[in-house]
């Protein structure tokens, strides 16, 4: 069975599974209430990453906790490895209530939810610790609240470490080493424009398409974090990893607002609390698996090198300056830097 056929079958099943709860929720809203507190509910969650990826493990932990706390009345059915499509598709499916929960890269949310742009800007964060201070505080809360404007509920922000460039050609130590390279980027204006500023040719595409694109020389490389570089097995195609750490853009767990409102107030509170409690679970798994991933790619013979960070920061400055001129983004940028 082809991947596309399988996806259509899965989506058909998910749509059918969601139809009854959504219809019941609509009737409850019309009557001025919510779904019955005793009715069992299976929430559908998606992620493009593999089964043992830290964000997948964190959502699995949420499901196990909900099932335990509600005596099996509230559960999560988790589709990992992109079984239900790309992140852009998952965002739309969540907005329209076809699925309930999805974990997505914040860059994929930039256009529809502008406050996420502040988290994706180049060199806005100095380290993972800096990012965590920010997303665990008022800035993180503001970003999560912003999803309500377009039919989503922000549940949690998961960090994903420093994003770096990797390629099939040569080490990258200076921005000039990127000149002329065709580099895969996430479909985000910030990342497209950053790569162009650095002298490379940005090629937006999904994570799942990147390996074959490098093997067939459609692109020369990409940018991502070490854990994804390893789990996607991109290291088998790209032999050069360069520690640019140009972005610490996090991952975000969001939920369909219609699905969220169809839960009882008590279940909503439990879900939000459990999602927030999953953040340290994800971080512990991330730190452990990232160490193993780094050692794994080095053992495979990947050449890793440090870069001239001041040169990269200088090259990215025009993009930062432009976004700082936007009032909301400029305010968040200032608050982020105050926590550096």
Phi, psi and omega per residue, in radians:
X1 nan 2.303 -3.124
X2 -1.246 2.779 3.131
X3 -1.060 -0.696 -3.124
X4 -1.155 -0.747 3.127
X5 -1.110 -0.750 -3.140
X6 -1.097 -0.693 3.128
X7 -1.102 -0.734 3.141
X8 -1.097 -0.699 3.118
X9 -1.130 -0.748 3.133
X10 -1.112 -0.767 3.139
X11 -1.115 -0.649 3.084
X12 -1.073 -0.736 3.120
X13 -1.166 -0.718 3.112
X14 -1.129 -0.746 3.129
X15 -1.052 -0.748 3.126
X16 -1.143 -0.699 -3.129
X17 -1.153 -0.597 -3.112
X18 -1.418 -0.418 -3.006
X19 -1.049 -0.811 -3.108
X20 -1.131 -0.854 3.093
X21 -1.042 -0.689 -3.125
X22 -1.195 -0.677 3.098
X23 -1.127 -0.734 3.120
X24 -1.112 -0.701 3.120
X25 -1.102 -0.732 3.138
X26 -1.054 -0.729 3.115
X27 -1.146 -0.653 -3.139
X28 -1.158 -0.731 3.125
X29 -1.088 -0.718 -3.135
X30 -1.094 -0.564 -3.140
X31 -1.503 -0.045 3.114
X32 1.512 0.367 -3.127
X33 -2.444 -2.787 3.122
X34 -2.185 3.127 3.122
X35 -1.113 2.751 -3.105
X36 -1.043 2.449 3.131
X37 -1.177 -0.395 -3.093
X38 -1.617 -0.175 -3.067
X39 -1.288 2.258 3.087
X40 -1.191 2.623 -3.076
X41 -2.513 2.268 3.043
X42 -1.952 2.010 3.126
X43 -1.572 2.378 3.129
X44 -1.652 2.231 3.127
X45 -2.182 2.552 -3.118
X46 -2.283 2.749 3.047
X47 -2.770 2.498 3.116
X48 -1.431 -0.219 -3.082
X49 -1.459 2.890 -3.058
X50 -1.265 2.957 -2.967
X51 -1.027 -0.624 -3.085
X52 -1.707 0.221 3.102
X53 -1.198 2.488 -3.040
X54 -0.958 -0.658 3.122
X55 -1.211 -0.628 3.085
X56 -1.149 -0.758 3.118
X57 -1.081 -0.656 -3.134
X58 -1.162 -0.745 3.117
X59 -1.195 -0.631 3.059
X60 -1.069 -0.700 3.099
X61 -1.111 -0.697 3.081
X62 -1.016 -0.829 -3.131
X63 -1.061 -0.756 3.133
X64 -1.117 -0.689 3.137
X65 -1.185 -0.771 3.114
X66 -1.067 -0.754 -3.130
X67 -1.100 -0.722 3.127
X68 -1.181 -0.777 -3.062
X69 -1.218 -0.460 -3.101
X70 -1.867 0.164 -3.136
X71 1.122 0.558 3.111
X72 1.544 0.004 -3.107
X73 -1.302 -0.526 -3.124
X74 -2.131 2.141 -3.084
X75 -2.351 2.928 3.033
X76 -2.181 2.264 2.982
X77 -1.767 2.041 -2.975
X78 -1.831 2.178 3.047
X79 -1.896 1.928 -3.124
X80 -1.821 -3.084 3.044
X81 1.031 0.499 3.094
X82 1.179 0.450 -3.097
X83 -1.063 -0.523 -3.124
X84 -1.877 0.352 3.031
X85 1.952 -3.081 -3.109
X86 -1.331 2.995 -3.118
X87 -1.116 -0.706 3.133
X88 -1.051 -0.689 3.108
X89 -1.186 -0.689 -3.121
X90 -1.116 -0.676 3.116
X91 -1.060 -0.823 3.138
X92 -1.133 -0.719 3.132
X93 -1.098 -0.642 3.097
X94 -1.220 -0.730 -3.141
X95 -1.038 -0.624 -3.100
X96 -1.708 0.144 3.026
X97 1.356 0.241 3.104
X98 -1.282 -0.653 2.955
X99 -2.117 2.920 -3.055
X100 -1.709 -0.798 -3.005
X101 -2.360 2.473 3.026
X102 -2.570 2.564 3.049
X103 -1.800 2.182 -3.110
X104 -2.360 2.706 3.036
X105 -1.208 2.364 -3.060
X106 -1.049 -0.516 3.117
X107 -1.069 -0.533 3.129
X108 -1.261 -0.176 -3.101
X109 -1.797 -0.087 -2.969
X110 -1.005 -0.744 -3.053
X111 -1.245 -0.758 -3.089
X112 -1.397 -0.482 -3.072
X113 -2.276 1.500 -2.942
X114 -1.005 -0.521 -3.108
X115 -1.104 -0.421 3.104
X116 -1.167 -0.302 3.134
X117 -1.052 -0.630 -3.114
X118 -1.072 -0.531 -3.115
X119 -1.406 -0.246 -3.047
X120 -1.834 -0.108 -3.084
X121 -1.088 2.551 -3.138
X122 -1.168 2.348 3.054
X123 1.002 0.487 3.032
X124 -1.380 -0.507 3.085
X125 -1.886 2.518 -3.138
X126 -1.618 -0.376 -3.041
X127 -2.929 2.992 3.040
X128 -1.073 -0.701 -3.129
X129 -1.092 -0.703 3.084
X130 -1.086 -0.821 3.106
X131 -0.984 -0.800 -3.098
X132 -1.114 -0.683 3.077
X133 -1.040 -0.667 -3.096
X134 -1.255 -0.935 -3.025
X135 -1.264 -0.333 3.093
X136 -1.456 -0.050 -3.074
X137 -2.039 -2.614 -3.038
X138 -1.121 -0.618 -3.141
X139 -1.136 -0.781 3.100
X140 -1.054 -0.732 3.127
X141 -1.098 -0.700 3.139
X142 -1.118 -0.730 3.123
X143 -1.123 -0.773 -3.134
X144 -1.107 -0.685 3.124
X145 -1.144 -0.490 -3.052
X146 -1.176 -0.297 -3.106
X147 -1.247 -0.363 -3.123
X148 -1.129 -0.339 -3.105
X149 -1.185 -0.351 -3.102
X150 -2.401 0.934 2.895
X151 1.202 0.393 3.053
X152 -2.202 2.856 3.031
X153 -2.161 2.188 3.095
X154 -1.390 2.122 -3.085
X155 -1.721 -0.732 -3.074
X156 -2.866 2.745 3.048
X157 -2.027 2.106 3.119
X158 -1.801 2.265 3.100
X159 -1.368 2.795 -3.086
X160 -2.459 0.412 3.006
X161 1.161 -3.119 -3.068
X162 -1.332 2.332 3.098
X163 -1.558 2.390 -3.081
X164 -2.331 2.901 3.104
X165 -1.604 2.497 2.987
X166 -2.424 2.617 -3.053
X167 -2.728 3.021 -3.066
X168 -1.687 -0.052 -2.951
X169 -1.792 -1.010 -3.001
X170 -2.880 2.884 3.059
X171 -1.104 2.608 3.084
X172 -1.999 2.020 3.134
X173 -2.019 -0.512 3.132
X174 -2.224 2.750 3.068
X175 -0.929 -0.592 -3.114
X176 -1.082 -0.397 -3.139
X177 -1.254 -0.230 3.089
X178 -1.553 -0.221 -3.023
X179 -1.006 2.187 3.085
X180 1.507 -0.191 -3.137
X181 -1.330 2.493 3.053
X182 -1.630 1.995 -2.995
X183 -2.085 2.238 3.048
X184 -1.193 2.364 3.030
X185 -2.307 2.779 3.003
X186 -1.145 2.662 -3.140
X187 -1.268 1.250 -3.129
X188 -2.375 2.321 -3.140
X189 -0.999 -0.659 -3.116
X190 -1.068 -0.828 -3.088
X191 -1.264 -0.627 3.086
X192 -1.082 -0.811 -3.085
X193 -1.273 -0.595 3.086
X194 -1.081 -0.847 -3.127
X195 -1.079 -0.659 3.107
X196 -1.164 -0.701 3.098
X197 -1.068 -0.598 -3.119
X198 -1.389 -0.063 3.033
X199 1.744 0.005 3.129
X200 -1.656 3.006 3.103
X201 -1.801 1.862 -3.094
X202 -1.262 2.395 3.110
X203 -2.239 1.721 3.136
X204 -1.179 2.300 3.047
X205 -2.867 2.866 -3.127
X206 -1.274 2.782 3.111
X207 -1.034 -0.694 -3.071
X208 -1.164 -0.361 -3.128
X209 -1.596 -0.181 -2.927
X210 -1.218 -0.732 -3.083
X211 -1.029 -0.906 -3.107
X212 -1.143 -0.559 3.123
X213 -1.155 -0.625 3.071
X214 -1.258 -0.720 -3.126
X215 -1.107 -0.615 -3.118
X216 -1.610 0.106 3.103
X217 1.132 0.384 3.001
X218 -1.174 -0.615 3.060
X219 -2.284 2.874 3.140
X220 -1.780 -0.270 -3.101
X221 3.114 -2.874 -3.075
X222 -2.783 -3.046 3.035
X223 -2.419 2.418 3.133
X224 -3.021 -3.100 3.081
X225 -1.534 2.909 -3.065
X226 -1.107 -0.658 -3.107
X227 -1.108 -0.716 3.125
X228 -1.276 -0.626 3.070
X229 -0.982 -0.680 -3.126
X230 -1.373 -0.877 -3.032
X231 -1.170 -0.513 3.100
X232 -1.440 -0.141 -3.115
X233 1.065 0.484 3.080
X234 -1.127 -0.388 3.134
X235 -1.125 -0.296 3.091
X236 -1.326 -0.332 3.133
X237 -1.865 -0.621 -3.094
X238 -1.921 2.096 -3.011
X239 -1.666 -0.107 -3.034
X240 -2.111 2.133 3.129
X241 -2.039 2.220 -3.078
X242 -2.164 2.214 -2.973
X243 -1.381 1.122 3.111
X244 -1.289 -0.535 -3.131
X245 0.753 0.826 -3.046
X246 -1.320 -0.261 3.124
X247 -2.695 2.524 3.001
X248 -2.017 0.521 -3.090
X249 -0.900 2.178 -3.046
X250 -1.481 3.050 2.976
X251 -1.701 2.674 -3.097
X252 -2.320 2.377 3.097
X253 -1.723 2.084 -3.109
X254 -2.172 2.824 -3.119
X255 -2.369 2.586 3.030
X256 -1.014 2.254 -3.141
X257 -1.151 -0.635 3.103
X258 -1.107 -0.739 3.120
X259 -1.148 -0.726 -3.137
X260 -1.075 -0.795 -3.109
X261 -1.238 -0.318 3.116
X262 -1.370 -0.193 3.071
X263 -1.441 2.767 3.048
X264 -1.210 2.737 3.097
X265 -0.942 -0.700 3.138
X266 -1.127 -0.696 3.133
X267 -1.244 -0.602 3.060
X268 -1.069 -0.807 -3.141
X269 -1.073 -0.749 3.126
X270 -1.104 -0.743 -3.115
X271 -1.134 -0.814 -3.134
X272 -1.100 -0.781 -3.139
X273 -1.085 -0.762 -3.122
X274 -1.166 -0.683 3.103
X275 -1.074 -0.757 3.113
X276 -1.138 -0.649 3.129
X277 -1.240 -0.285 3.115
X278 -1.354 -0.245 -3.095
X279 -1.086 -0.906 3.087
X280 -1.116 -0.499 3.054
X281 -1.087 -0.846 3.123
X282 -1.066 -0.753 -3.083
X283 -1.124 -0.713 3.120
X284 -1.099 -0.762 3.129
X285 -1.187 -0.611 3.134
X286 -1.113 -0.870 -3.075
X287 -1.068 -0.713 3.122
X288 -1.161 -0.835 -3.052
X289 -1.290 -0.517 3.122
X290 -1.176 -0.691 3.086
X291 -1.054 -0.778 3.119
X292 -1.152 -0.676 3.141
X293 -1.117 -0.773 -3.134
X294 -1.071 -0.783 3.134
X295 -1.141 -0.632 -3.137
X296 -1.100 -0.757 -3.115
X297 -1.290 -0.587 3.092
X298 -1.157 -0.695 3.094
X299 -1.117 -0.460 3.135
X300 -1.380 -0.122 3.098
X301 1.742 0.210 3.107
X302 -1.156 2.392 3.067
X303 -1.594 2.016 3.139
X304 -1.915 2.407 -3.122
X305 -2.467 2.629 2.989
X306 -1.348 2.845 -3.099
X307 -2.248 3.004 3.059
X308 -1.431 1.522 -3.066
X309 -1.047 -0.742 3.092
X310 -0.990 -0.630 3.129
X311 -1.176 -0.671 3.120
X312 -1.223 -0.710 3.103
X313 -1.074 -0.741 3.133
X314 -1.095 -0.718 -3.137
X315 -1.157 -0.526 -3.109
X316 -1.503 -0.180 -3.013
X317 -1.014 -0.716 3.130
X318 -1.019 -0.630 3.112
X319 -1.196 -0.747 3.097
X320 -1.054 -0.795 -3.099
X321 -1.068 -0.702 3.135
X322 -1.094 -0.795 -3.106
X323 -1.261 -0.499 3.094
X324 -1.162 -0.339 3.130
X325 -1.328 -0.285 3.077
X326 -1.366 2.138 -3.001
X327 -0.898 -0.891 -3.088
X328 -1.168 -0.736 -3.127
X329 -1.218 -0.699 3.112
X330 -1.060 -0.699 3.114
X331 -1.134 -0.791 3.122
X332 -1.140 -0.672 3.118
X333 -1.036 -0.797 -3.137
X334 -1.058 -0.782 -3.125
X335 -1.159 -0.600 3.101
X336 -1.150 -0.819 -3.105
X337 -1.171 -0.505 3.091
X338 -1.124 -0.405 3.141
X339 -1.656 0.106 -3.122
X340 -1.158 nan nan
